[in-house]
């Protein structure tokens, strides 16, 4: 995947900064996944997410593509796209998640879940 296409990069004599958001609600989380576990396969209608992979052992799914993610990798998940994060490693593994838009747990539409949590019906 890759970073968001609308990231503003500003160069300075000391290096650069990447402006990820301006004037929109943003929520930042660190997500830790235990070995052998994974989040539900889910989508959100009201937010996109940018994941910054911190540790080895994470497997990322976006729509029909699944791959082993590398530390430092950025993954952009637009609103409405199916996604999942799993840990195939032997130690807890983390991502920093920056969510852009309206963040509320009720916005999670699960299509598959290992823990028998409520699966929302597919929306047209």
N, C-alpha and C positions, 0 to 999 in steps of 0.2 A: 504494500500500500504506500504510503508516503504521507508527508505533511499536508496540511490544508493548502489548497492552491491560492487562497487569498491572504496568506501570511505576509505582513509587511516586514521586509528586512531593511534595516538602516545601518549603514556602515559608518564607523567612527575610527579615529586614528588608533584607538586601543583595540579595535575588533569590530563587533557588530551586535545588534540586538534584533530579536524577532518579536514583533508585536502580534500577538495571537488574537486579540480582541479589542474592540473600541466601541463603547456605548451599548453593549449587550450584556445581559446577565451571564455570569460565569461562576461555576462551582468547581472547586479543586478537591480531589480526594486522593488518598493513597490506598490502593486495593492490594491486599495480601491474600494469595491463594495457597492453601496448604497442599503438600504433595499428594498427587492422586485425585485431586478434586478439581471441579470446574464450575463456573457460573452457568446459569441457564442460557439457552440459545434465545436471544431476545432482540427486541427493537424498541425504539422510542419515537413517538410522533413529534414531540416538541423540543428535541434537543439533538445536537450532534456531539460526538465525543472525540477527543484527541488523547491517545494513550502514549505515554513515554515509558518504554520498557526499562526496568531497572536491573532485573536479575535474569540469570539463565534458568531454563526449564519451562518457560511459558510457551504455550501453543495458542495462536490467535486464529479465530475464524471470523471472516467477514463475507457474508452471503455464501457463495458456494466454494470459497477458497479457504484452506486451512494450511498454516505453515508454522514452523518453529521460529519464534521471535528472538532477536538478539538484543542484549543490553544496549541501550542507546537508540534503538529503533523507535521511530514515530509512526503511529497508525492512526489515520483519520477515518472516522466512522460517521458518515452523514446521517441525519435524521431519517428514519424509516428503513435503514439497512439492518439485516440480521447480523448479530455478532455474538461471540462467545470468547471467554478467556479460560484456559485450563492450565494446570501445572502437571507436566509429565516428568518433572525432576524429582530430586530426593530431599530438597530443602524448601522452606517457604519462599515464594517468589512474589515480587511486587511490580505494579505499574503505578504511575501517577496518571490520574484521569482528570482532564480538564473538560468539563461539560459546558457547552454553549447553548443557551436558551433556557426555557422553563424547566427546572429540575424538580421533580417530585416523584417519589417512588411509585405512585399510582400510574405513572406513564409507562411502566414496564409492561410490555406485551411478551409473555413467555410462550415459545412454541415447543420447547423441550426442556425438561428439568429433571435432574438426577435426584431431587429431594422431595418429589411429589407436591411441590407448591402449585398453586392454582395456575392453570394455563388459560390465558385469555383467548377468546375466539378470534379468528382471523378477521381483520377489517378489510373492507373493499378498497 
